[in-house]
């Protein structure tokens, strides 16, 4: 089958897309004239892996062959959510979109009998899948199971093995082993746009009078109109809803709430770094509300906005924390979830040792934050799932907001853990000078939150203090009382202390399970 047109754009070692057109082997009688012209093949490359490579009857093929016009239209129609929408449907689970979508495919048993709740769950899942799953564009073809979404300032591409109805047993995607990669938005956007533009021009040359092809060509050109697209891209970044209407309505509501602020701080909250094809750096408002519940209330919006106004400082002077900040991507799944965070906490203790010394006292997290130039802000938020918020940026002093209405923060141990958690965000979850706003709770990125929790545990409970606390027990850690004793000496909560002792090897898995099942009073 001879190729009539083909183009590869991008770097196959990072991200690349290849489209090729050929003569339809069936002459397209059932596909329609425009679709029939688009018979061809495509390849998607991510970090050196060809996600379209597959085996058919034992023979390898490097490309998926099908009608490409529906795929091109799907990419253009969902361009903004593909490159800007992060919030997962129904529930935030899994470290990547593919895993999360698999886990949440069906409503949980607890709501199966609630027809309205189950229907809402399924509708939200389906709506998100249609915007982000490559297979939503297959129109009967056999496409790999690939998801594309935004994760803070990066675009995530995730994939895995799954079969669909009608897929023959002798057909298998060779590169379908589960995986994901996160890349700068422009690394994904530029190759996509380049290939779509060239492919559209080619199809239009075959049928210059086609309204459908003319529309597609116009829409592809409009993707570069950054000024016109900016508002829609920011609303997807904020993600306050499960469908486009709800996302738009939620963003307009937030902007109304912010309209009462002075112009300078409001501009600082809404300003974002852009390229013609995507918002490449998130604005403070979109980052913050993207990690809050979609049903965020006006009171919380106002409280958070006021906190950011309090931290607003257009000519921010260098602070001690700036010397320590660096963007550290989350570790790959091969390592234990806590391993990287423990290393980061250990390294920070080493860097702060000249100031901290070798005291055997517990870690004074509030004094450390103040010494680093971080402002601690206490605000009451009605969302009880939010313990704290980390805020930083070129026009804001770094701040750690504590939700004073959260039950855990009303205890010293819980408040200390929240502050250490936010310190991790401030240090490792954003480039120096770039906007950072993470509301720590169930809608924040799971890998980011899990790392911050593990960091907080190790930073508040460094190994030298744990050894000292455990050495004062009459024997090894074998009971809830032992864990409580260690937690009280370190001024930390019971669950965090138990998990930390387990990670460090002071409590074996069987003992940990027994302690967790023993019941009794726990601390926050």
Secondary structure, DSSP 8 states (H G I E B T S, - for coil): --EEEEEEEEETTTEEEEEEEE--TTTTTTT-HHHHHTEEEEEEEETTEETT-EEETTEEESSEEEE-HHHHHHHHHTHHHHHH----SSS--SSSHHHHHHHTSS--GGGTT-HHHHHHHHHHHHHHHHHHBGGGG-TTS----EEEEEETTEEEEEE-----TT--TTEEETT-SSEEEEEEHHHHHHHHHHHHHHHHHHHHHH-TT-HHHHHHHHHHHHTT-HHHHHHHHHHHHH--SSSHHHHHHHHHHHHHHHTTS-HHHHHHHH--EE-SSSEEE--HHHHHHHTS-TT--HHHHHHHHHHHHHHB-TT----GGGGT--------TTS-TTHHHHHHHHHHHHHHHHHHTT--S---HHHHHHHTT-EEEEE--S-TT--EEEEEETTEEEEEEEETTSGGGGSHHHHHHHHHHHHHHHHHSS-TTS-EEEEESTTS-HHHHHHHHHHHHHHHS-HHHHHHHHHTSSSS--SHHHHHHHHHHHT--HHHHHHHHHHTTSS-HHHHHHHHHS------
